């Protein structure tokens, strides 16, 4: 979220600095421009499985943490 805010701030400042010289690009135009300019990342099976496993472990840890907190709040409300 912070990176999005910083990127938006940068673009607004750039547009203010350039004034009428700044092109009014639409989102699809920016997407097309970035697709053409940025290098494509190659995905291999091992990397995808590693990232998927990492995210599943993190999601499960978050689930347990939230569950533990909820149960703790319930225990306190019953006392």
Beta strands, then each sheet from edge to edge (+ up, - down):
end
